[in-house]
Amino acid sequence: MVFFNIVLPVFIVFGFGYLIQKLFHLQLLSISTTVMYILTPCLAFKTFSEAELDLSTLYILIFALSLMGLQLALLYLYIKIRRLTIKDYCGMVLSVVFMNSGNYGVPVALFAFGKAGMHPAVFLMVIQSLLMSTVGLYFAAKGGERDTHISPLRRVLKVPIAYGAVIGALFSLWHFSLPEALQRPVDLISDATVPMVMLLLGMQLANISFKKIEVEKVSAAVIGRLVVSPLIALFLIWLLPVSGIVEKVLLLTAAMPTAANTTMFAMQFNAKTNLVTTTTLLTTLLSILSTPLWIHLLI
């Protein structure tokens, strides 16, 4: 029942996005730009402005940073043991460290736990977006074959989702509210965000193909993303004073497949593109089995 009620609806929407991309070959840059600069900032604003900000928000931040730090350390240990290159390390960082907390994790949390699950999921999505736009971009540029002088600080300043979250948090703390003429369009755009990012993931997956698979590295990346990451999350949750829905959402999100945005970073800088795209596709497909298992254990 978990698969049919929670996971299957998500993959049906992914499937529509996949199909429309295969049939019409849309320009994903225009769609992703609309999602990044209009839809997700509105969703972040609405979520933060309506939420009661408390210590759990701080714990989510600590969780996200700790999870990333431990994964980076373990991957570095792995490449040292296997005597791999720095380019391999950067490619595996993009494949393993950044999970699909946005266009996969948020809808799954919503379907599994209702609106109570969506709020911490969106918090984590905002943090992950910032980490991908700074740390992720850094490793893509470092491991890439194309010279770039893009500053991570300049990159994060261009991420509008952060501004939506900060402004929403200020509205919540100061008990402000938008006039109805502004609140209605924000609500409409926010309601459209989750289905739109789900369709976008399906479109992105349609552009991924298997090429020159590096079996050992891809296998290690898949295990790291779908197995090691949630195990680290279990350890962190045991350490942090979180419980209830927040605890479940953090663990479920940590078990999500590789973030689709990392494939765009890899392609932009030619940073182990085949490794990143193959891992993204495989972890997404395997999550058909792993996600229902985690939901079954958590509900």
QUIRATA-V596049 format. One record per residue. N is the residue number from 1. RES is the residue in three letters. OMEGA is omega as a letter, one per 30 degrees, with the letter a starting at -180 (none if undefined). Layout:
N|RES|OMEGA ; N|RES|OMEGA
//
This chain:
1|MET|l ; 2|VAL|a ; 3|PHE|a ; 4|PHE|a ; 5|ASN|a ; 6|ILE|a ; 7|VAL|a ; 8|LEU|l ; 9|PRO|l ; 10|VAL|a ; 11|PHE|l ; 12|ILE|l ; 13|VAL|l ; 14|PHE|a ; 15|GLY|l ; 16|PHE|l ; 17|GLY|l ; 18|TYR|a ; 19|LEU|a ; 20|ILE|l ; 21|GLN|l ; 22|LYS|a ; 23|LEU|a ; 24|PHE|l ; 25|HIS|a ; 26|LEU|l ; 27|GLN|a ; 28|LEU|a ; 29|LEU|l ; 30|SER|a ; 31|ILE|a ; 32|SER|l ; 33|THR|l ; 34|THR|l ; 35|VAL|a ; 36|MET|a ; 37|TYR|a ; 38|ILE|a ; 39|LEU|a ; 40|THR|l ; 41|PRO|l ; 42|CYS|l ; 43|LEU|l ; 44|ALA|l ; 45|PHE|a ; 46|LYS|a ; 47|THR|a ; 48|PHE|a ; 49|SER|a ; 50|GLU|a ; 51|ALA|l ; 52|GLU|a ; 53|LEU|a ; 54|ASP|a ; 55|LEU|a ; 56|SER|l ; 57|THR|l ; 58|LEU|l ; 59|TYR|l ; 60|ILE|l ; 61|LEU|l ; 62|ILE|l ; 63|PHE|a ; 64|ALA|a ; 65|LEU|a ; 66|SER|l ; 67|LEU|l ; 68|MET|a ; 69|GLY|l ; 70|LEU|l ; 71|GLN|l ; 72|LEU|a ; 73|ALA|a ; 74|LEU|l ; 75|LEU|l ; 76|TYR|l ; 77|LEU|a ; 78|TYR|a ; 79|ILE|l ; 80|LYS|l ; 81|ILE|a ; 82|ARG|l ; 83|ARG|l ; 84|LEU|a ; 85|THR|l ; 86|ILE|l ; 87|LYS|l ; 88|ASP|l ; 89|TYR|a ; 90|CYS|l ; 91|GLY|l ; 92|MET|l ; 93|VAL|l ; 94|LEU|a ; 95|SER|a ; 96|VAL|a ; 97|VAL|a ; 98|PHE|a ; 99|MET|a ; 100|ASN|a ; 101|SER|a ; 102|GLY|a ; 103|ASN|l ; 104|TYR|a ; 105|GLY|a ; 106|VAL|l ; 107|PRO|l ; 108|VAL|l ; 109|ALA|l ; 110|LEU|a ; 111|PHE|a ; 112|ALA|a ; 113|PHE|l ; 114|GLY|a ; 115|LYS|l ; 116|ALA|l ; 117|GLY|a ; 118|MET|a ; 119|HIS|l ; 120|PRO|l ; 121|ALA|l ; 122|VAL|l ; 123|PHE|a ; 124|LEU|l ; 125|MET|l ; 126|VAL|a ; 127|ILE|l ; 128|GLN|l ; 129|SER|l ; 130|LEU|a ; 131|LEU|l ; 132|MET|a ; 133|SER|l ; 134|THR|a ; 135|VAL|a ; 136|GLY|l ; 137|LEU|l ; 138|TYR|a ; 139|PHE|l ; 140|ALA|l ; 141|ALA|a ; 142|LYS|a ; 143|GLY|a ; 144|GLY|a ; 145|GLU|l ; 146|ARG|a ; 147|ASP|l ; 148|THR|l ; 149|HIS|a ; 150|ILE|l ; 151|SER|l ; 152|PRO|l ; 153|LEU|l ; 154|ARG|a ; 155|ARG|a ; 156|VAL|l ; 157|LEU|l ; 158|LYS|a ; 159|VAL|a ; 160|PRO|a ; 161|ILE|l ; 162|ALA|l ; 163|TYR|l ; 164|GLY|a ; 165|ALA|a ; 166|VAL|l ; 167|ILE|l ; 168|GLY|l ; 169|ALA|l ; 170|LEU|l ; 171|PHE|a ; 172|SER|a ; 173|LEU|a ; 174|TRP|l ; 175|HIS|l ; 176|PHE|l ; 177|SER|l ; 178|LEU|l ; 179|PRO|a ; 180|GLU|a ; 181|ALA|l ; 182|LEU|a ; 183|GLN|a ; 184|ARG|l ; 185|PRO|l ; 186|VAL|l ; 187|ASP|a ; 188|LEU|a ; 189|ILE|l ; 190|SER|a ; 191|ASP|a ; 192|ALA|a ; 193|THR|a ; 194|VAL|l ; 195|PRO|a ; 196|MET|a ; 197|VAL|l ; 198|MET|l ; 199|LEU|a ; 200|LEU|l ; 201|LEU|l ; 202|GLY|l ; 203|MET|l ; 204|GLN|l ; 205|LEU|a ; 206|ALA|a ; 207|ASN|a ; 208|ILE|l ; 209|SER|l ; 210|PHE|l ; 211|LYS|l ; 212|LYS|a ; 213|ILE|l ; 214|GLU|a ; 215|VAL|a ; 216|GLU|a ; 217|LYS|l ; 218|VAL|l ; 219|SER|l ; 220|ALA|a ; 221|ALA|l ; 222|VAL|l ; 223|ILE|l ; 224|GLY|a ; 225|ARG|a ; 226|LEU|a ; 227|VAL|a ; 228|VAL|a ; 229|SER|l ; 230|PRO|l ; 231|LEU|l ; 232|ILE|l ; 233|ALA|l ; 234|LEU|l ; 235|PHE|a ; 236|LEU|l ; 237|ILE|l ; 238|TRP|a ; 239|LEU|a ; 240|LEU|l ; 241|PRO|l ; 242|VAL|a ; 243|SER|l ; 244|GLY|a ; 245|ILE|a ; 246|VAL|l ; 247|GLU|a ; 248|LYS|a ; 249|VAL|l ; 250|LEU|a ; 251|LEU|a ; 252|LEU|a ; 253|THR|l ; 254|ALA|a ; 255|ALA|l ; 256|MET|l ; 257|PRO|a ; 258|THR|l ; 259|ALA|a ; 260|ALA|a ; 261|ASN|a ; 262|THR|l ; 263|THR|l ; 264|MET|l ; 265|PHE|a ; 266|ALA|l ; 267|MET|a ; 268|GLN|a ; 269|PHE|a ; 270|ASN|a ; 271|ALA|l ; 272|LYS|a ; 273|THR|a ; 274|ASN|l ; 275|LEU|a ; 276|VAL|a ; 277|THR|l ; 278|THR|l ; 279|THR|l ; 280|THR|a ; 281|LEU|a ; 282|LEU|a ; 283|THR|l ; 284|THR|l ; 285|LEU|a ; 286|LEU|l ; 287|SER|l ; 288|ILE|l ; 289|LEU|a ; 290|SER|a ; 291|THR|l ; 292|PRO|l ; 293|LEU|l ; 294|TRP|l ; 295|ILE|l ; 296|HIS|a ; 297|LEU|a ; 298|LEU|a ; 299|ILE|none
//
